[in-house]
Amino acid sequence: MPNLVAAAQALQDKLITYRRDFHQYPESGWTEFRTGSLLAKRLAALGYQVLIGEECQVAEERMGLPSASELEKHYQRALEQGAVPEYAALMQGGLTAVVGILECGPGPVLGMRFDFDAVDVQESATFRPGREGFNSVNPNVMHSCGHDCHATVGLGVAELLMSHKDQLKGTVKLVFQPAEEGVRGAKSIVASGILDDVDYMLAGHVSSGAPLGYLHTGRNGMLATTKLDAIFTGAPAHAGGTPHGGKNALLAAATAVLNLQAIPRHSEGATRINVGRLNAGTGRNVIPDKAHLALETRGATSALNQHVYDYAIRVLSSAAAMHDCGLQILPMGAAQGGVSDPAFMEIVSRVATELGCFHHIDNNPSDGGGSEDYTYMMERVQQKGGLATFVGYGGKLHTTQGEESGGHHTAEFDVDEGCLAPSVALFAAIALDILK
């Protein structure tokens, strides 16, 4: 195997430039017109076959899509901030997925997922990105989960694999996924069939809590989840004069909230439910005619999550009926449970050991307790007889001022960019190992 660590390290300055550019211009799910168009342009320049939007995702399977006016506003902002017009035009309406394909004759098909959306958080102006001039210029959105690093790693892998194309036997599919936050994007890509022929599926996530050189070769503890909005519709009335003439949507929603939180836990594994937001009413003396709940269910397996979801729908429907209100359920996001394949974890461990740039390799699947819609991709590949895993690598930052980066989804999140080159080397080396 060629010296991929040195080859990746030679790209380090370019990788940092990519990462800081993505970090400075973050975009939330389904609005990643600038980021997606730049990814497409760079993949095409390297010689990849590039699929964009409806070529690699099913529009109807997207979840949690912003309004048409919001999408258009962000599209125009992206153009002003340097989006590539010919590629961004193919993404209008929130069709922001990008896939780069490298075909090298007969052989296995390897898929790699890199997410690239940001989080709705206002970035600190005083932490390292702010001091060094690459903090977010877009209000209330920042890369506070490391997806700017993931997209950068994907570009680095694309460059290394193209330069070693003559050593590959098979096909590589580099899947750049939008809207991972809120688990909204992967399902639409899976529905396109782009992964149906994949034999191996790999993704990774940087951690601000683990040190450089730390590698988890797989993850099992991803909770299946469903995100939904429940909208109760009643009838307004004067709260003093004719209270009996109204249908109280707030009362229906409040009844639902109390009973949702009372759903019993399950004996076969962890289950969760949370109502994160309740908006209702128009005035102090008006019977509320509308109420909006934003909630989620989770389960250690897809079956357990389905149990909680079905129970929640019964509660919501019963609360609406009790107070003679209408009910609308809107799906906003979802993810499956996921288990990494030990056989693929062994490949990752062996390759990482041979590279020599990871000093602590953990082969016990981590259990983070969160959710990740990459599980849709894992599940599809595994159902077709393939192998999948989800690796984690360290990127804990210690600044020259003695600070440490904040946790994921915080205003002080940042990573040590020394994690970029080793991650590029790892993904490229796995590809070369599988597609010998």
Secondary structure, DSSP 8 states (H G I E B T S, - for coil): ---HHHHHHTTHHHHHHHHHHHHHS---TT--HHHHHHHHHHHHHHT-EEEEGGGTS-GGG--S---HHHHHHHHHHHHHTT--HHHHGGGTTT---EEEEEEESSS-EEEEEEE---BS----SSSHHHHHT-S--STT-B--SSHHHHHHHHHHHHHHHHHTGGG--EEEEEEEE--TTTT-SHHHHHTTTTTTT-SEEEEEEEESSS-TTEEE--B--B-EEEEEEEEEE-B--BTTT-GGG-B-HHHHHHHHHHHHTT---BTTB-EEEEEEEEEE-S-TTB---EEEEEEEEEESSHHHHHHHHHHHHHHHHHHHHHTT-EEEEEEEEEE--B---HHHHHHHHHHHHHH---SEEE-S-B------THHHHHHHHHHTT-EEEEEEEE---B-TTS-B---TTSTT----GGGHHHHHHHHHHHHHHHT-
